Amino acid sequence: MTLPVTMAHDIPGREVGEILGICRGSVVKARFFVRDIFASIRNLLGGEVNEYSELLEESRDEAYARMLKNAQEMGADAIISFRFSTSAIMEGSSEILAYGTAVKLK
């Protein structure tokens, strides 16, 4: 079952019946030295660093899926106020956090 997810504070045409709390999913990914070599070359030449773009896209997808699973476990019908956050954990690794408010709709 796919839950409606929105960055807005409500879902048009629907009414929030109950706020269940914060749902979240996170993933920490480390860089790989082979990717670093190719990324360094690309950085010197200019342009998009595809190696990191792909890593971040995979991480966002995984964090999003974990958030959806958490919301479903809470019994949510939807997620409102959805956001992504990124932070460096240590040199060479980052956390991607997907979070929002799990709600029951009327």
CNS distance restraints for C-alpha pairs under 8 A (distance, minus, plus):
assign (resid   3 and name CA) (resid  68 and name CA) 7.34 0.50 0.50
assign (resid   3 and name CA) (resid  76 and name CA) 7.97 0.50 0.50
assign (resid   3 and name CA) (resid  77 and name CA) 6.08 0.50 0.50
assign (resid   3 and name CA) (resid  78 and name CA) 5.09 0.50 0.50
assign (resid   3 and name CA) (resid  79 and name CA) 7.09 0.50 0.50
assign (resid   4 and name CA) (resid  77 and name CA) 7.40 0.50 0.50
assign (resid   4 and name CA) (resid  78 and name CA) 4.88 0.50 0.50
assign (resid   4 and name CA) (resid  79 and name CA) 6.29 0.50 0.50
assign (resid   5 and name CA) (resid  78 and name CA) 5.95 0.50 0.50
assign (resid   5 and name CA) (resid  79 and name CA) 4.73 0.50 0.50
assign (resid   5 and name CA) (resid  80 and name CA) 5.97 0.50 0.50
assign (resid   5 and name CA) (resid  82 and name CA) 6.85 0.50 0.50
assign (resid   6 and name CA) (resid  10 and name CA) 7.69 0.50 0.50
assign (resid   6 and name CA) (resid  11 and name CA) 7.25 0.50 0.50
assign (resid   6 and name CA) (resid  79 and name CA) 6.42 0.50 0.50
assign (resid   6 and name CA) (resid  80 and name CA) 5.08 0.50 0.50
assign (resid   6 and name CA) (resid  81 and name CA) 6.21 0.50 0.50
assign (resid   6 and name CA) (resid  82 and name CA) 5.79 0.50 0.50
assign (resid   7 and name CA) (resid  80 and name CA) 5.95 0.50 0.50
assign (resid   7 and name CA) (resid  81 and name CA) 4.46 0.50 0.50
assign (resid   7 and name CA) (resid  82 and name CA) 4.50 0.50 0.50
assign (resid   7 and name CA) (resid  83 and name CA) 6.59 0.50 0.50
assign (resid   8 and name CA) (resid  80 and name CA) 6.07 0.50 0.50
assign (resid   8 and name CA) (resid  81 and name CA) 5.24 0.50 0.50
assign (resid   8 and name CA) (resid  82 and name CA) 7.46 0.50 0.50
assign (resid   9 and name CA) (resid  80 and name CA) 5.49 0.50 0.50
assign (resid   9 and name CA) (resid  81 and name CA) 5.12 0.50 0.50
assign (resid  10 and name CA) (resid  14 and name CA) 7.64 0.50 0.50
assign (resid  10 and name CA) (resid  15 and name CA) 7.49 0.50 0.50
assign (resid  10 and name CA) (resid  16 and name CA) 7.34 0.50 0.50
assign (resid  10 and name CA) (resid  80 and name CA) 6.13 0.50 0.50
assign (resid  10 and name CA) (resid  81 and name CA) 7.79 0.50 0.50
assign (resid  11 and name CA) (resid  15 and name CA) 7.17 0.50 0.50
assign (resid  11 and name CA) (resid  80 and name CA) 7.48 0.50 0.50
assign (resid  14 and name CA) (resid 105 and name CA) 6.82 0.50 0.50
assign (resid  14 and name CA) (resid 106 and name CA) 7.15 0.50 0.50
assign (resid  15 and name CA) (resid 105 and name CA) 5.77 0.50 0.50
assign (resid  15 and name CA) (resid 106 and name CA) 5.62 0.50 0.50
assign (resid  16 and name CA) (resid 103 and name CA) 6.53 0.50 0.50
assign (resid  16 and name CA) (resid 104 and name CA) 6.10 0.50 0.50
assign (resid  16 and name CA) (resid 105 and name CA) 4.56 0.50 0.50
assign (resid  16 and name CA) (resid 106 and name CA) 5.96 0.50 0.50
assign (resid  17 and name CA) (resid 103 and name CA) 7.38 0.50 0.50
assign (resid  17 and name CA) (resid 104 and name CA) 5.54 0.50 0.50
assign (resid  17 and name CA) (resid 105 and name CA) 4.93 0.50 0.50
assign (resid  17 and name CA) (resid 106 and name CA) 4.84 0.50 0.50
assign (resid  18 and name CA) (resid 103 and name CA) 5.66 0.50 0.50
assign (resid  18 and name CA) (resid 104 and name CA) 5.02 0.50 0.50
assign (resid  18 and name CA) (resid 105 and name CA) 6.85 0.50 0.50
assign (resid  19 and name CA) (resid 101 and name CA) 7.17 0.50 0.50
assign (resid  19 and name CA) (resid 102 and name CA) 6.32 0.50 0.50
assign (resid  19 and name CA) (resid 103 and name CA) 4.55 0.50 0.50
assign (resid  19 and name CA) (resid 104 and name CA) 6.45 0.50 0.50
assign (resid  20 and name CA) (resid  74 and name CA) 7.09 0.50 0.50
assign (resid  20 and name CA) (resid  76 and name CA) 7.13 0.50 0.50
assign (resid  20 and name CA) (resid 101 and name CA) 7.28 0.50 0.50
assign (resid  20 and name CA) (resid 102 and name CA) 5.34 0.50 0.50
assign (resid  20 and name CA) (resid 103 and name CA) 5.27 0.50 0.50
assign (resid  20 and name CA) (resid 104 and name CA) 7.09 0.50 0.50
assign (resid  21 and name CA) (resid 101 and name CA) 5.60 0.50 0.50
assign (resid  21 and name CA) (resid 102 and name CA) 5.53 0.50 0.50
assign (resid  21 and name CA) (resid 103 and name CA) 7.32 0.50 0.50
assign (resid  22 and name CA) (resid  99 and name CA) 6.90 0.50 0.50
assign (resid  22 and name CA) (resid 100 and name CA) 5.70 0.50 0.50
assign (resid  22 and name CA) (resid 101 and name CA) 4.62 0.50 0.50
assign (resid  22 and name CA) (resid 102 and name CA) 5.89 0.50 0.50
assign (resid  23 and name CA) (resid  67 and name CA) 5.89 0.50 0.50
assign (resid  23 and name CA) (resid  68 and name CA) 7.80 0.50 0.50
assign (resid  23 and name CA) (resid  70 and name CA) 5.82 0.50 0.50
assign (resid  23 and name CA) (resid  71 and name CA) 5.40 0.50 0.50
assign (resid  23 and name CA) (resid  99 and name CA) 5.63 0.50 0.50
assign (resid  23 and name CA) (resid 100 and name CA) 5.58 0.50 0.50
assign (resid  23 and name CA) (resid 101 and name CA) 5.91 0.50 0.50
assign (resid  23 and name CA) (resid 102 and name CA) 5.74 0.50 0.50
assign (resid  24 and name CA) (resid  63 and name CA) 7.93 0.50 0.50
assign (resid  24 and name CA) (resid  66 and name CA) 7.02 0.50 0.50
assign (resid  24 and name CA) (resid  67 and name CA) 4.39 0.50 0.50
assign (resid  24 and name CA) (resid  68 and name CA) 7.82 0.50 0.50
assign (resid  24 and name CA) (resid  70 and name CA) 6.46 0.50 0.50
assign (resid  24 and name CA) (resid  71 and name CA) 7.67 0.50 0.50
assign (resid  24 and name CA) (resid  97 and name CA) 7.03 0.50 0.50
assign (resid  24 and name CA) (resid  98 and name CA) 5.57 0.50 0.50
assign (resid  24 and name CA) (resid  99 and name CA) 4.23 0.50 0.50
assign (resid  24 and name CA) (resid 100 and name CA) 6.60 0.50 0.50
assign (resid  25 and name CA) (resid  62 and name CA) 7.97 0.50 0.50
assign (resid  25 and name CA) (resid  63 and name CA) 4.73 0.50 0.50
assign (resid  25 and name CA) (resid  64 and name CA) 6.23 0.50 0.50
assign (resid  25 and name CA) (resid  65 and name CA) 7.24 0.50 0.50
assign (resid  25 and name CA) (resid  66 and name CA) 4.45 0.50 0.50
assign (resid  25 and name CA) (resid  67 and name CA) 4.02 0.50 0.50
assign (resid  25 and name CA) (resid  68 and name CA) 7.72 0.50 0.50
assign (resid  25 and name CA) (resid  70 and name CA) 7.15 0.50 0.50
assign (resid  25 and name CA) (resid  97 and name CA) 5.85 0.50 0.50
assign (resid  25 and name CA) (resid  98 and name CA) 5.27 0.50 0.50
assign (resid  25 and name CA) (resid  99 and name CA) 6.49 0.50 0.50
assign (resid  26 and name CA) (resid  62 and name CA) 7.71 0.50 0.50
assign (resid  26 and name CA) (resid  63 and name CA) 4.66 0.50 0.50
assign (resid  26 and name CA) (resid  64 and name CA) 7.87 0.50 0.50
assign (resid  26 and name CA) (resid  66 and name CA) 6.95 0.50 0.50
assign (resid  26 and name CA) (resid  67 and name CA) 7.60 0.50 0.50
assign (resid  26 and name CA) (resid  95 and name CA) 6.74 0.50 0.50
assign (resid  26 and name CA) (resid  96 and name CA) 5.56 0.50 0.50
assign (resid  26 and name CA) (resid  97 and name CA) 4.34 0.50 0.50
assign (resid  26 and name CA) (resid  98 and name CA) 6.19 0.50 0.50
assign (resid  27 and name CA) (resid  59 and name CA) 6.36 0.50 0.50
assign (resid  27 and name CA) (resid  62 and name CA) 6.93 0.50 0.50
assign (resid  27 and name CA) (resid  63 and name CA) 5.61 0.50 0.50
assign (resid  27 and name CA) (resid  95 and name CA) 5.60 0.50 0.50
assign (resid  27 and name CA) (resid  96 and name CA) 5.52 0.50 0.50
assign (resid  27 and name CA) (resid  97 and name CA) 6.75 0.50 0.50
assign (resid  28 and name CA) (resid  59 and name CA) 7.71 0.50 0.50
assign (resid  28 and name CA) (resid  89 and name CA) 7.95 0.50 0.50
assign (resid  28 and name CA) (resid  93 and name CA) 6.70 0.50 0.50
assign (resid  28 and name CA) (resid  94 and name CA) 5.50 0.50 0.50
assign (resid  28 and name CA) (resid  95 and name CA) 4.26 0.50 0.50
assign (resid  28 and name CA) (resid  96 and name CA) 6.45 0.50 0.50
assign (resid  29 and name CA) (resid  55 and name CA) 7.98 0.50 0.50
assign (resid  29 and name CA) (resid  59 and name CA) 7.11 0.50 0.50
assign (resid  29 and name CA) (resid  93 and name CA) 5.47 0.50 0.50
assign (resid  29 and name CA) (resid  94 and name CA) 5.69 0.50 0.50
assign (resid  29 and name CA) (resid  95 and name CA) 6.58 0.50 0.50
assign (resid  30 and name CA) (resid  92 and name CA) 5.60 0.50 0.50
assign (resid  30 and name CA) (resid  93 and name CA) 4.02 0.50 0.50
assign (resid  30 and name CA) (resid  94 and name CA) 6.58 0.50 0.50
assign (resid  31 and name CA) (resid  35 and name CA) 7.09 0.50 0.50
assign (resid  31 and name CA) (resid  36 and name CA) 7.08 0.50 0.50
assign (resid  31 and name CA) (resid  92 and name CA) 5.36 0.50 0.50
assign (resid  31 and name CA) (resid  93 and name CA) 6.03 0.50 0.50
assign (resid  32 and name CA) (resid  36 and name CA) 6.30 0.50 0.50
assign (resid  33 and name CA) (resid  37 and name CA) 6.38 0.50 0.50
assign (resid  34 and name CA) (resid  38 and name CA) 6.71 0.50 0.50
assign (resid  35 and name CA) (resid  39 and name CA) 5.93 0.50 0.50
assign (resid  35 and name CA) (resid  51 and name CA) 6.04 0.50 0.50
assign (resid  35 and name CA) (resid  52 and name CA) 7.85 0.50 0.50
assign (resid  36 and name CA) (resid  40 and name CA) 5.92 0.50 0.50
assign (resid  37 and name CA) (resid  41 and name CA) 6.47 0.50 0.50
assign (resid  38 and name CA) (resid  42 and name CA) 6.22 0.50 0.50
assign (resid  38 and name CA) (resid  51 and name CA) 7.54 0.50 0.50
assign (resid  39 and name CA) (resid  43 and name CA) 5.94 0.50 0.50
assign (resid  39 and name CA) (resid  49 and name CA) 5.76 0.50 0.50
assign (resid  39 and name CA) (resid  50 and name CA) 7.65 0.50 0.50
assign (resid  39 and name CA) (resid  51 and name CA) 6.32 0.50 0.50
assign (resid  39 and name CA) (resid  52 and name CA) 7.47 0.50 0.50
assign (resid  40 and name CA) (resid  44 and name CA) 6.34 0.50 0.50
assign (resid  41 and name CA) (resid  45 and name CA) 6.40 0.50 0.50
assign (resid  42 and name CA) (resid  46 and name CA) 5.84 0.50 0.50
assign (resid  42 and name CA) (resid  47 and name CA) 6.80 0.50 0.50
assign (resid  42 and name CA) (resid  48 and name CA) 7.51 0.50 0.50
assign (resid  42 and name CA) (resid  49 and name CA) 6.14 0.50 0.50
assign (resid  43 and name CA) (resid  47 and name CA) 6.98 0.50 0.50
assign (resid  43 and name CA) (resid  48 and name CA) 7.89 0.50 0.50
assign (resid  43 and name CA) (resid  49 and name CA) 6.73 0.50 0.50
assign (resid  48 and name CA) (resid  53 and name CA) 7.85 0.50 0.50
assign (resid  49 and name CA) (resid  53 and name CA) 6.30 0.50 0.50
assign (resid  50 and name CA) (resid  54 and name CA) 5.96 0.50 0.50
assign (resid  51 and name CA) (resid  55 and name CA) 6.42 0.50 0.50
assign (resid  52 and name CA) (resid  56 and name CA) 6.07 0.50 0.50
assign (resid  53 and name CA) (resid  57 and name CA) 6.10 0.50 0.50
assign (resid  54 and name CA) (resid  58 and name CA) 6.17 0.50 0.50
assign (resid  55 and name CA) (resid  59 and name CA) 6.19 0.50 0.50
assign (resid  56 and name CA) (resid  60 and name CA) 6.06 0.50 0.50
assign (resid  57 and name CA) (resid  61 and name CA) 6.22 0.50 0.50
assign (resid  58 and name CA) (resid  62 and name CA) 6.22 0.50 0.50
assign (resid  59 and name CA) (resid  63 and name CA) 6.10 0.50 0.50
assign (resid  59 and name CA) (resid  96 and name CA) 6.45 0.50 0.50
assign (resid  60 and name CA) (resid  64 and name CA) 6.00 0.50 0.50
assign (resid  60 and name CA) (resid  84 and name CA) 7.94 0.50 0.50
assign (resid  60 and name CA) (resid  96 and name CA) 6.26 0.50 0.50
assign (resid  60 and name CA) (resid  97 and name CA) 7.78 0.50 0.50
assign (resid  60 and name CA) (resid  98 and name CA) 7.50 0.50 0.50
assign (resid  61 and name CA) (resid  65 and name CA) 6.17 0.50 0.50
assign (resid  62 and name CA) (resid  66 and name CA) 6.23 0.50 0.50
assign (resid  63 and name CA) (resid  67 and name CA) 6.22 0.50 0.50
assign (resid  63 and name CA) (resid  96 and name CA) 6.50 0.50 0.50
assign (resid  63 and name CA) (resid  97 and name CA) 6.06 0.50 0.50
assign (resid  63 and name CA) (resid  98 and name CA) 5.56 0.50 0.50
assign (resid  64 and name CA) (resid  68 and name CA) 6.31 0.50 0.50
assign (resid  64 and name CA) (resid  98 and name CA) 5.51 0.50 0.50
assign (resid  65 and name CA) (resid  69 and name CA) 6.26 0.50 0.50
assign (resid  66 and name CA) (resid  70 and name CA) 6.17 0.50 0.50
assign (resid  67 and name CA) (resid  71 and name CA) 6.21 0.50 0.50
assign (resid  67 and name CA) (resid  98 and name CA) 6.18 0.50 0.50
assign (resid  67 and name CA) (resid  99 and name CA) 6.43 0.50 0.50
assign (resid  68 and name CA) (resid  72 and name CA) 6.18 0.50 0.50
assign (resid  69 and name CA) (resid  73 and name CA) 6.18 0.50 0.50
assign (resid  70 and name CA) (resid  74 and name CA) 6.35 0.50 0.50
assign (resid  71 and name CA) (resid  75 and name CA) 6.44 0.50 0.50
assign (resid  71 and name CA) (resid  76 and name CA) 5.36 0.50 0.50
assign (resid  71 and name CA) (resid  78 and name CA) 7.90 0.50 0.50
assign (resid  71 and name CA) (resid  79 and name CA) 7.44 0.50 0.50
assign (resid  71 and name CA) (resid 102 and name CA) 5.71 0.50 0.50
assign (resid  72 and name CA) (resid  76 and name CA) 5.41 0.50 0.50
assign (resid  72 and name CA) (resid  77 and name CA) 7.63 0.50 0.50
assign (resid  74 and name CA) (resid 102 and name CA) 7.57 0.50 0.50
assign (resid  75 and name CA) (resid 104 and name CA) 7.54 0.50 0.50
assign (resid  76 and name CA) (resid 102 and name CA) 5.45 0.50 0.50
assign (resid  76 and name CA) (resid 103 and name CA) 5.16 0.50 0.50
assign (resid  76 and name CA) (resid 104 and name CA) 5.23 0.50 0.50
assign (resid  77 and name CA) (resid 102 and name CA) 7.55 0.50 0.50
assign (resid  77 and name CA) (resid 103 and name CA) 6.06 0.50 0.50
assign (resid  77 and name CA) (resid 104 and name CA) 4.97 0.50 0.50
assign (resid  77 and name CA) (resid 105 and name CA) 6.04 0.50 0.50
assign (resid  78 and name CA) (resid 102 and name CA) 6.08 0.50 0.50
assign (resid  78 and name CA) (resid 103 and name CA) 5.51 0.50 0.50
assign (resid  78 and name CA) (resid 104 and name CA) 6.59 0.50 0.50
assign (resid  78 and name CA) (resid 105 and name CA) 7.19 0.50 0.50
assign (resid  79 and name CA) (resid 100 and name CA) 5.98 0.50 0.50
assign (resid  79 and name CA) (resid 101 and name CA) 5.38 0.50 0.50
assign (resid  79 and name CA) (resid 102 and name CA) 4.67 0.50 0.50
assign (resid  79 and name CA) (resid 103 and name CA) 6.02 0.50 0.50
assign (resid  80 and name CA) (resid 100 and name CA) 5.83 0.50 0.50
assign (resid  80 and name CA) (resid 101 and name CA) 5.21 0.50 0.50
assign (resid  80 and name CA) (resid 102 and name CA) 6.67 0.50 0.50
assign (resid  80 and name CA) (resid 103 and name CA) 7.31 0.50 0.50
assign (resid  81 and name CA) (resid 100 and name CA) 5.16 0.50 0.50
assign (resid  81 and name CA) (resid 101 and name CA) 6.00 0.50 0.50
assign (resid  82 and name CA) (resid  98 and name CA) 7.35 0.50 0.50
assign (resid  82 and name CA) (resid  99 and name CA) 5.67 0.50 0.50
assign (resid  82 and name CA) (resid 100 and name CA) 4.12 0.50 0.50
assign (resid  82 and name CA) (resid 101 and name CA) 6.97 0.50 0.50
assign (resid  83 and name CA) (resid  98 and name CA) 5.86 0.50 0.50
assign (resid  83 and name CA) (resid  99 and name CA) 5.50 0.50 0.50
assign (resid  83 and name CA) (resid 100 and name CA) 6.20 0.50 0.50
assign (resid  84 and name CA) (resid  96 and name CA) 7.01 0.50 0.50
assign (resid  84 and name CA) (resid  97 and name CA) 5.58 0.50 0.50
assign (resid  84 and name CA) (resid  98 and name CA) 4.56 0.50 0.50
assign (resid  84 and name CA) (resid  99 and name CA) 6.47 0.50 0.50
assign (resid  85 and name CA) (resid  96 and name CA) 5.85 0.50 0.50
assign (resid  85 and name CA) (resid  97 and name CA) 5.04 0.50 0.50
assign (resid  85 and name CA) (resid  98 and name CA) 6.51 0.50 0.50
assign (resid  86 and name CA) (resid  94 and name CA) 6.90 0.50 0.50
assign (resid  86 and name CA) (resid  95 and name CA) 5.63 0.50 0.50
assign (resid  86 and name CA) (resid  96 and name CA) 4.68 0.50 0.50
assign (resid  86 and name CA) (resid  97 and name CA) 6.26 0.50 0.50
assign (resid  87 and name CA) (resid  94 and name CA) 5.62 0.50 0.50
assign (resid  87 and name CA) (resid  95 and name CA) 5.32 0.50 0.50
assign (resid  87 and name CA) (resid  96 and name CA) 6.81 0.50 0.50
assign (resid  88 and name CA) (resid  92 and name CA) 7.95 0.50 0.50
assign (resid  88 and name CA) (resid  93 and name CA) 6.13 0.50 0.50
assign (resid  88 and name CA) (resid  94 and name CA) 4.36 0.50 0.50
assign (resid  88 and name CA) (resid  95 and name CA) 6.23 0.50 0.50
assign (resid  89 and name CA) (resid  93 and name CA) 5.82 0.50 0.50
assign (resid  89 and name CA) (resid  94 and name CA) 5.32 0.50 0.50
assign (resid  89 and name CA) (resid  95 and name CA) 6.43 0.50 0.50
assign (resid  90 and name CA) (resid  94 and name CA) 7.19 0.50 0.50
